[in-house]
Amino acid sequence: MEHSKIKIGIVDDDLLFVQLLKNYIENNGDYQVVMTSTGGHQFLTQQNSVTIDILILDLRMTNGDGLEVMAELTKRELETKIIVLSSFYRRSFMGQMLKMGAHAFLPKEIELEELLAVIKTVHHTGHYFSNDQIDVMRTQLSNKLPEFHAFSRNELTEREIDVLRLVCQQLSTKEIADSLFISPKTVETHKTNLMIKTGVKNMAGLVIYAVQNKVIDPDEIVLFDK
């Protein structure tokens, strides 16, 4: 049986860049670009008409910037995962990007093959962190970001902590289920409970929570192996 392709949306006000990226992505088999937009406002108007798994989003655009798009998608409570791809990439922005709802934050100078690998990682695990970004988490996030959570670590169950640790190791729902000898449905229930208890909105937020609250050491976080 043919597996379904990952549905991609691209929002960037550089039309040539959009066309070239669309062609490259679609020539690699596992992906289908289902929507392109040259501004955030245009995308938000069109978005309800199609399901998007991964949104590749620029930050600075003349017709609705990336921050506006992320804020609105958060309100709509969609399952779409957001990869911010920007020429204004700064490591120091990572905390804000995660807080706004991004699942990965990348410079536009990234190699195209690496971008495809990141797309797969985000689709599979819900987030992607580079080595540099992990360094930022070690040195900056715990001091500069507001607390994400309303519950203390002690109010998480042992099983929820087990699931949280495996999320940080970038295991999929099925892999977590196999590791803990529980069903995928039970894993999803634990993930939902974790997000409710911690007050975060996505898997990236759970990783930040785990680091801030010393549930996991940053050195234990599994990075994507290119």
C-alpha positions as CSV (number, residue, x, y, z in Angstrom):
1,M,0.0,0.0,0.0
2,E,1.4,3.4,-1.0
3,H,2.0,5.6,2.1
4,S,0.5,9.1,2.2
5,K,2.7,12.0,1.4
6,I,3.6,14.7,3.9
7,K,1.5,17.7,3.0
8,I,3.5,20.9,2.9
9,G,2.6,24.6,2.8
10,I,5.1,27.3,2.0
11,V,4.6,31.0,3.0
12,D,7.3,33.4,1.9
13,D,7.2,36.7,0.0
14,D,10.0,35.8,-2.3
15,L,8.1,34.2,-5.2
16,L,11.2,32.8,-6.9
17,F,12.3,31.1,-3.6
18,V,8.8,29.6,-3.2
19,Q,8.8,28.2,-6.7
20,L,12.3,26.7,-6.4
21,L,11.6,25.2,-3.0
22,K,8.3,23.8,-4.1
23,N,9.9,22.1,-7.1
24,Y,12.7,20.7,-5.0
25,I,10.4,19.3,-2.3
26,E,8.0,17.7,-4.8
27,N,10.9,16.0,-6.7
28,N,11.7,14.0,-3.6
29,G,8.8,11.7,-3.5
30,D,7.6,11.7,0.1
31,Y,6.1,15.2,0.0
32,Q,3.3,17.1,-1.6
33,V,3.2,20.9,-1.6
34,V,-0.6,21.6,-1.2
35,M,-0.4,25.4,-0.8
36,T,1.9,28.3,-1.4
37,S,1.4,31.9,-0.4
38,T,3.5,35.1,-0.6
39,G,2.2,36.7,2.6
40,G,0.7,35.8,5.9
41,H,-2.7,37.4,5.3
42,Q,-3.1,35.5,2.0
43,F,-2.2,32.2,3.7
44,L,-4.6,32.7,6.6
45,T,-7.4,33.4,4.1
46,Q,-6.7,30.3,2.2
47,Q,-5.7,28.0,5.0
48,N,-9.1,26.6,5.9
49,S,-9.5,25.0,2.5
50,V,-6.7,22.5,2.8
51,T,-5.0,20.3,5.4
52,I,-1.3,21.0,5.9
53,D,1.0,18.7,7.9
54,I,4.1,21.0,7.8
55,L,4.1,24.7,7.2
56,I,7.4,26.3,6.1
57,L,7.1,29.9,7.2
58,D,9.2,33.0,6.7
59,L,9.3,35.6,9.5
60,R,9.4,39.0,7.8
61,M,6.9,39.5,5.0
62,T,5.2,42.7,3.8
63,N,1.7,41.2,3.8
64,G,1.4,39.6,7.2
65,D,4.5,38.4,9.0
66,G,5.3,35.0,10.4
67,L,4.5,36.0,14.0
68,E,1.0,36.9,13.0
69,V,0.5,33.6,11.2
70,M,1.8,31.6,14.3
71,A,-0.5,33.6,16.6
72,E,-3.5,32.9,14.5
73,L,-2.8,29.2,14.0
74,T,-2.4,28.8,17.7
75,K,-5.9,30.3,18.2
76,R,-7.3,27.9,15.6
77,E,-5.8,25.0,17.5
78,L,-4.6,23.2,14.3
79,E,-2.4,20.1,14.1
80,T,-0.2,21.8,11.6
81,K,3.5,21.8,12.6
82,I,5.4,25.0,11.8
83,I,9.0,25.2,10.6
84,V,10.2,28.8,10.7
85,L,12.8,29.3,7.9
86,S,14.2,32.8,7.9
87,S,17.2,34.9,6.8
88,F,16.7,36.7,10.2
89,Y,17.7,33.6,12.1
90,R,19.3,34.2,15.5
91,R,19.9,31.6,18.1
92,S,18.7,34.1,20.7
93,F,15.2,34.1,19.0
94,M,14.7,30.4,19.6
95,G,12.9,30.8,22.9
96,Q,10.4,33.2,21.4
97,M,9.9,31.0,18.4
98,L,9.0,28.0,20.6
99,K,6.8,30.1,22.8
100,M,4.9,31.3,19.7
101,G,4.3,27.8,18.5
102,A,7.2,27.0,16.1
103,H,8.3,23.3,16.0
104,A,11.6,24.1,14.4
105,F,13.6,27.3,13.7
106,L,16.1,27.3,10.8
107,P,18.3,29.7,8.9
108,K,17.5,30.1,5.2
109,E,21.1,29.2,4.4
110,I,20.3,25.6,5.4
111,E,21.1,22.9,2.8
112,L,18.1,21.6,1.0
113,E,18.8,18.0,1.9
114,E,19.0,18.9,5.6
115,L,15.7,20.8,5.3
116,L,14.0,17.7,4.0
117,A,15.5,15.7,6.9
118,V,14.2,18.3,9.4
119,I,10.7,18.1,7.8
120,K,10.7,14.4,8.4
121,T,11.9,14.7,12.0
122,V,9.2,17.3,12.8
123,H,6.5,15.2,11.2
124,H,7.7,12.1,13.0
125,T,8.5,13.5,16.5
126,G,6.8,16.9,16.7
127,H,10.0,19.0,17.0
128,Y,13.6,19.5,15.9
129,F,16.5,21.1,17.8
130,S,20.0,21.7,16.5
131,N,23.2,21.4,18.6
132,D,23.4,25.2,18.8
133,Q,19.8,25.4,20.0
134,I,20.4,22.8,22.7
135,D,23.3,25.0,23.8
136,V,20.9,28.0,24.1
137,M,18.5,25.8,26.1
138,R,21.3,25.0,28.5
139,T,22.4,28.6,29.0
140,Q,19.5,30.9,28.4
141,L,16.0,29.4,28.4
142,S,15.8,28.6,32.1
143,N,16.7,32.2,33.0
144,K,15.0,34.2,30.4
145,L,11.7,32.6,29.5
146,P,8.6,32.8,31.7
147,E,7.5,29.7,33.4
148,F,5.5,27.5,31.1
149,H,3.8,25.4,33.7
150,A,1.1,25.5,36.4
151,F,2.1,22.1,37.9
152,S,5.3,21.0,39.6
153,R,7.2,18.0,38.6
154,N,6.0,16.2,41.7
155,E,2.4,16.4,40.3
156,L,3.3,14.4,37.2
157,T,2.8,10.7,37.5
158,E,5.7,8.3,37.1
159,R,4.3,7.1,33.8
160,E,3.8,10.7,32.5
161,I,7.5,11.4,33.4
162,D,8.5,8.2,31.5
163,V,6.6,9.4,28.4
164,L,8.1,12.9,28.8
165,R,11.6,11.5,28.8
166,L,10.9,9.5,25.7
167,V,9.4,12.5,23.9
168,C,12.7,14.3,24.6
169,Q,14.5,11.4,23.0
170,Q,12.5,12.1,19.8
171,L,10.6,8.8,19.9
172,S,7.4,8.6,17.9
173,T,4.1,7.6,19.6
174,K,4.5,4.0,18.4
175,E,8.1,3.8,19.6
176,I,7.1,5.1,23.0
177,A,4.2,2.6,23.2
178,D,6.6,-0.2,22.3
179,S,9.2,0.9,24.8
180,L,6.7,1.2,27.7
181,F,4.5,-1.8,26.7
182,I,1.4,0.3,26.4
183,S,-0.9,1.2,23.5
184,P,-0.4,4.2,21.2
185,K,-3.7,5.5,22.3
186,T,-2.5,5.4,25.9
187,V,0.6,7.3,24.9
188,E,-1.5,10.0,23.2
189,T,-3.6,10.3,26.4
190,H,-0.4,10.8,28.5
191,K,0.8,13.4,26.0
192,T,-2.5,15.3,26.3
193,N,-2.4,15.1,30.1
194,L,1.2,16.4,30.1
195,M,0.2,19.4,28.0
196,I,-2.8,20.2,30.2
197,K,-0.8,19.9,33.4
198,T,2.2,21.9,32.1
199,G,0.3,24.5,30.2
200,V,2.3,24.1,27.0
201,K,0.8,23.8,23.5
202,N,3.1,21.4,21.6
203,M,5.8,18.8,21.9
204,A,8.5,21.5,21.8
205,G,7.0,23.1,24.8
206,L,7.1,19.8,26.7
207,V,10.8,19.5,26.0
208,I,11.4,23.1,27.3
209,Y,9.3,22.2,30.4
210,A,11.4,19.1,30.9
211,V,14.7,21.1,30.8
212,Q,13.4,23.9,33.0
213,N,12.1,21.5,35.6
214,K,15.1,19.2,35.5
215,V,13.0,16.2,34.4
216,I,15.7,15.6,31.9
217,D,19.3,16.9,31.5
218,P,19.8,18.7,28.2
219,D,22.6,16.3,27.4
220,E,20.0,13.5,27.3
221,I,18.0,15.2,24.5
222,V,18.4,13.2,21.3
223,L,19.3,15.4,18.3
224,F,18.5,14.5,14.7
225,D,21.4,12.5,13.2
226,K,22.0,13.9,9.7
